[in-house]
Amino acid sequence: MAAIDRVVFALNGQRYEVGGVDPSTRLLEFIRTQTPFTGPKLGCGEGGCGACVVLIAKYNPKTDEVTEFTASSCLTLLYTINFCSVITTEGLGDSQYGFHAVQERMSGFHASQCGFCTPGMCMSIFTSLIKADKSKRPEPPKGFSKLKVSEAGKAFSGNLCRCTGYRPIVDACKSFASDVDLEDLGLNIFWKKGDRNPDVSELPSYTLGGGVCTFPDFLKTELKSSLDHLNNPCIAASGEGWYHPKSIKEYYELINSCLFSDSVKVVVGNTSSGVPGYKDQDIYSKYIDIGGIPELSNIVRMGSGIEIGVATSISRTIEILEEECESISSPNGSVVFRKLANHMSKVATPFVRNTASIGGNIVLAQKFPFPSDIATILLGAGATVCLQVVAERRQITLEEFLEQPPIDATTLLLSIFIPNWISDSGANISLLFETYRAAPRPLGNAVSYVNCAFLGHASLDEQSDTLVLSNLRLAFGAYGTEHAIRATRVEEFLTGKSLTASVVLGAIQLLRETVVPMEGTSHPEYRVSAAVGFLFSFLSPFSKCIPEPGKSLASSSTDSADTDDVRNLPLSTRRETFSSDEYKPVGEPIKKYGVELQASGEAVYVDDIPAPKNCLYGEFIYSTQPLAYVKSIKFKSSLASEKIISFVSAKDIPSGGLNIGSSSTFGDEPLFGDPIAEYAGQALGIVIAETQRYADMAAKQVVIEYDTEDLSPPIITVEQAVEKSSYFDVPPEFYPKEVGDVSKGMAEADHKIPSTEVF
């Protein structure tokens, strides 16, 4: 088997066939540099902002069904969209052929200001509409979608906006919902505030299903005719590129061939490349896409639990767990699956969960100290994993897998098994399961400070009228540890004991000895405190809870019920009242000029201006030390370093030239630190490469040698600057001009109002 050398896909209904492309090329990079479409923007480059969101549609010829989902094009590798259809906001509508209702309503509800995030917002809302319209819900009134108001606020939960405050965006999305009260919507251009009977006919017309073909017929035909070719091994004479094995056997044939070395990357969704701290540090010349191996996407339901293939996306895993909840008759039996699904809904962003694989998240947590929520909650749920190491298959617990040395490409994770925990018979024994996370934000792209999952059985000791716990699993992660762990000492301490206040206190003291963040972990005290607080929140209600006769423990405890369910959050509501005076020049709300162009991706930002032919790109090299001599700047031997066309520093300034980056009344600022780096973060040089990504990656390969001999310690704080009388000279023109004698005036004043210190 050799590399696939071309990829065929549709972009906004147009056919693209691309060959000879670097396999590390991202979809966003291709769209913005090789096509006329600039709607998707590069924001964070991590899948956390939503500026680059596009719709990807896949066609299943066996069922004749099209599946649509949003994806971060900044993370999606170009070769993963072979025989897919991609829609950007330009594919919804434009100024030439007419704008789409989503774009017009975003405009009419004043939901776009700077407009940088608007194309991604439009794609998230549009995808939510067509997914809702495909559901089996009753037909909505004409002009509406099957979307519900309760879903509108979550339609773009991963998209960030720094301008609007979200309310007008929510209103624009709510306007499509079949159960919306139009009078509750905010300020817009379609009717005046206070109109008693606004009607949907006053809004830009919406066609059920979105009114846009998401997967063109020509691509369906081409996909069907290519099935035989796709099912056969690719025989080509290329030693580099993209490999797409169709079986585990083919995967190991690739791994064992002489073509592969450390430069190979095994991928499904490639979302790990967007995780801060774990991004790719070099360019890979070879990729193995295991997403096409059927066995790795299998879902096996059995009485004892459910087995999920590792290539299954996190979004699909959530759906599977929710389906399993509905199929289990016992509410206690479904509590684990329900809690897992709810917690996973808080991980990353929707457009990352749509492409990120469940197995990729676990492998990342196994190989690196990655603060994975999913690894922790599955550990608490008693999950096991199936591995293949060359020709041998192994079934081990997730705990054992996480404790192994970091795996390499010769070890392939196949599936994850989640057991179906069912309470023992009897009303006096109940299953308890709860998950927790502390993060900068409850939803969206926020890595946890600490996460936990607690599972166990509680029974009533009739002699003492207290609760007794058994079969405990207390999992903790992300607090500054190599990987998620079980607090076995705490489990052993609690097992079999009557749950009293003193026992809870003893468990907390033991936990403080167990949860110890590694050196260098940020906010260590907070992380330990949060972990202790979560355990207390889990145990405390049960130390006070004695069920009434005839009731189970689960129904007697509020903590065993679904709490903090992201799917059942209360709706946000707000009413606005504006008054305008026809005799005043300002006050009548009007639509911002050009906002439809922002929504359709036609507005031209600086980065949208086409680059000239043979344009090169640069990335600065920055100092990592303050006040240090720069002895040398070198680059590691790597694939990224090979992409460097040139490196420019102060030594390359021509004779007679000046090392000045900017000038102001306070003096000149050097362009490059030379020979001394005056502060950490000062530019020392710039890497030149063919693409911005190559330049960015090459800059990571730099090795800088410093020397601090004969230099004073750097001034780091304001207090140090005052102590050493290190001040900037203020130019005379900035001196304050004193009018009159202030001291004399204050002395003669009848009333004196002293200054106050404002915090």
Protein Blocks (a to p, Z undefined) as FASTA:
>chain_A
ZZdfbdcddeehiacddehiafkbcfklmmmmmccbfkbacfkonopnopmgccdddddf
klopacdddddfklmcfklmgoiacddfklnocfknopafklmmmmmnopafnlmmmmmm
mmmmmmmmmmmmmpmbdcddehiafbdfklmmmmmmmbccfklnommmmmmmmmmpmkbc
fklpccdfkbcehiabbcfklpccddehhjpafbdfklmmmmmmmmmmmmpccddfbfbd
cdddfbfklmmmmmmpmkbcfkbccdfklmmmmgghiacfbdcfbdcdfklpmklmcccd
dfkbccddfklcfklmmmmmmmmmmmpmblklmmmmmmmmmmmmmgccfklmmmmcfklm
mmmmmmpccdcfklmmmmmnopacdddehjaccdddfklmmmpccddfkbccfbdcdddd
dddedjkbccddddddddfbfgdjdddfbdcdddddddddfklopacdehiacddehkop
abdcddfklmmmmgopacdfklmmmmmmmmmmmmccdehiahklmmmmmmmmmmmmmmmm
mmmmccdehiafklmpmklpcehiaklcccddddddddddfkbfbhpacddehklmmmno
paccfklpccdehiacddddddfbehiadfbdcddddfklmmpmbdcdfklpcghiacdf
bdcfkbccdfbdcfbdfbghiafbdcddfbfklmmmmmmmpccdddfehiacddfbfklm
mmnopacdddfklpccdedjfklmmmmpmbdcdddddZZ
